[in-house]
Amino acid sequence: MQHVSCYLRQLTCDDGDVYEEASQCVSLLAQLYGGDGAEHLQPEELLSLAHALQMHTEPRQQKLLLRALKRLVSGCQ
């Protein structure tokens, strides 16, 4: 989950290119690892994701982030 944490923090970047790369990486890592280690997500990382959802209001961007979040927390139940 170390890599996911790094990319989650980059989601709040104002640079569109950085955001696009970070969101794609979060999505791919969530697909690969699912919820493995999700219990180690820090509150700051979840806040970064929430902030990114507020900043990036395009439906495609939000759908990608919400799908990644769902995969990340699916293993915690």
Summary of the structure (lengths in Angstrom):
residues: 77
radius of gyration: 11.1
end to end distance: 17.0
largest distance: 34.3
contacts: 213
relative contact order: 0.21
helix: 79%
strand: 0%
